[in-house]
Amino acid sequence: MKREIDIDQLVTAMKAVDEAGRLFEEARAVYEARGLKRISDDFKVAGGSVQTLQGAEEMALGARKYLAELALIAGYAAAGLGERAGERPQTARAGFPGISGGGARMGRPLLDPTVEGLRLLLAVEFFEPGFKAGIEEVLQAEKATYPDPATFRIPTRPDRAATAGRTP
């Protein structure tokens, strides 16, 4: 069964992703202007300055890579080679991971350009409900959730506490 690629819907998605990516880059530039250093222990803190910058970069880079994928699909469709796109159109509807991953890292409140970019993506019919749910989750989150602080703790075992520092 041959599935047609809806070029109008694809172009609408491309325009929204392009503008959202520009807005994510604007937000990233604000974080970079704050002079953040990637060498601080702040990388361990969900919503800390390093994680927030990382999240902004994930969103901006994710949007740019995703836009290139959409452009490839549109190129195939415009050339009458839609069948060469294979499963790409269906896979593209799932969106891109930079949104939920980046959003989980970012401190709150999110900068206005980030919120505006996310809302642009929400308004596009092209995306699957799961992608839109991930965007909603980022917008509604009260705080960053990644990384989990437990990942940086070394659990202590009661049987090890007494022998710490001793060699057998």
GUVEX-265744 format. One line per 10 residues: number of its first residue (from 1); for each residue x, y, z of C-alpha. Coordinates in Angstrom, 3 decimals. Layout:
NUM) X Y Z; ... .
This chain:
1) 0.000 0.000 0.000; 1.503 3.311 -1.076; 1.174 6.198 1.373; 1.258 9.692 -0.012; 3.320 12.357 1.693; 1.241 15.429 2.469; 3.659 18.142 1.329; 1.548 20.991 2.728; 1.510 19.402 6.174; 5.223 18.669 5.916 .
11) 6.041 22.256 4.930; 3.956 23.571 7.839; 5.911 21.301 10.188; 9.207 22.431 8.666; 8.387 26.095 9.166; 7.391 25.510 12.781; 10.518 23.440 13.490; 12.726 26.049 11.818; 11.257 28.874 13.916; 11.293 26.771 17.088 .
21) 14.952 25.950 16.436; 15.729 29.641 16.023; 14.000 30.360 19.337; 15.843 27.515 21.079; 19.127 28.934 19.762; 18.127 32.361 21.096; 17.548 30.841 24.543; 20.845 28.954 24.346; 22.644 32.214 23.543; 21.178 33.779 26.687 .
31) 22.507 30.915 28.810; 25.913 31.070 27.108; 26.085 34.828 27.692; 25.877 34.135 31.406; 29.400 32.726 31.155; 28.661 29.194 32.229; 31.588 26.837 32.589; 31.209 23.140 31.881; 33.850 22.193 34.395; 31.922 22.932 37.562 .
41) 30.239 20.342 39.758; 26.978 21.955 38.663; 26.648 19.281 35.984; 25.339 17.023 38.769; 22.417 19.346 39.541; 19.129 18.982 37.668; 18.191 22.501 36.602; 21.652 23.839 37.442; 23.387 26.203 35.063; 25.413 23.526 33.266 .
51) 22.458 21.172 32.832; 20.233 24.039 31.700; 22.738 25.046 29.035; 23.049 21.408 27.965; 19.256 21.159 27.704; 19.040 24.313 25.605; 21.734 22.939 23.295; 19.894 19.617 22.954; 16.717 21.408 21.925; 18.470 23.682 19.419 .
61) 20.608 20.946 17.866; 17.714 18.489 17.858; 15.518 20.957 15.973; 18.227 21.588 13.361; 18.890 17.885 12.761; 15.181 17.175 12.631; 14.625 19.993 10.139; 17.209 18.372 7.856; 15.306 15.075 8.061; 12.037 16.816 7.181 .
71) 13.757 18.563 4.261; 14.960 15.222 2.947; 11.426 13.829 3.063; 10.063 16.959 1.367; 12.721 16.682 -1.340; 11.757 13.117 -2.123; 8.078 14.062 -2.211; 8.631 17.143 -4.413; 10.668 15.099 -6.880; 7.923 12.500 -7.120 .
81) 10.112 9.981 -5.325; 8.000 9.613 -2.200; 8.520 5.860 -2.162; 12.280 6.487 -1.694; 11.510 8.147 1.631; 10.555 4.713 2.963; 9.383 4.816 6.567; 10.867 8.280 7.144; 7.526 10.146 6.990; 5.979 7.913 9.653 .
91) 9.087 7.989 11.807; 9.329 11.785 11.489; 5.861 12.174 12.996; 7.329 10.960 16.284; 9.281 14.230 16.587; 12.784 14.423 17.993; 14.315 13.509 21.377; 15.978 16.856 22.111; 12.716 18.238 23.459; 11.987 15.872 26.318 .
101) 15.643 15.193 27.091; 16.627 18.840 26.964; 13.546 19.960 28.851; 14.239 17.501 31.663; 17.610 19.193 32.245; 16.503 22.822 32.226; 15.927 24.964 35.290; 12.582 26.628 35.701; 11.090 28.967 34.779; 11.952 28.322 31.139 .
111) 13.012 31.350 29.119; 10.310 32.914 26.937; 11.946 31.851 23.629; 11.949 28.234 24.806; 8.288 28.375 25.800; 7.366 30.062 22.523; 9.254 27.427 20.496; 7.566 24.591 22.365; 4.132 26.123 21.823; 4.853 26.469 18.104 .
121) 5.563 22.757 17.912; 2.406 21.936 19.858; 0.294 23.735 17.270; 1.465 21.521 14.392; -0.903 18.739 13.269; 1.964 16.689 11.788; 3.224 15.277 15.106; 2.064 12.161 16.916; 0.255 12.587 20.249; 3.237 11.121 22.135 .
131) 5.541 13.909 20.967; 2.976 16.534 21.891; 2.522 14.920 25.310; 6.291 15.190 25.846; 6.165 18.889 24.988; 3.284 19.404 27.415; 5.259 17.602 30.091; 8.207 19.954 29.597; 5.945 23.006 29.715; 4.133 21.862 32.859 .
141) 7.144 20.592 34.818; 7.801 22.628 37.923; 11.475 21.699 38.010; 14.174 19.848 36.146; 14.308 16.095 36.658; 17.608 15.087 35.046; 20.078 14.029 36.251; 18.660 12.131 39.177; 20.834 13.053 42.178; 20.868 9.384 43.241 .
151) 23.074 8.577 40.261; 25.943 10.488 41.888; 25.732 8.880 45.318; 27.833 5.919 46.288; 25.666 3.691 48.432; 27.164 2.711 51.735; 26.838 -0.822 52.953; 26.704 -1.393 56.695; 29.248 -4.233 56.481; 31.734 -1.941 54.685 .
161) 31.533 0.985 57.108; 33.516 -0.754 59.835; 36.281 -1.907 57.518; 36.714 1.305 55.594; 40.372 2.158 55.267; 41.625 -1.236 56.404; 43.326 -3.730 54.178; 42.702 -7.425 54.870 .
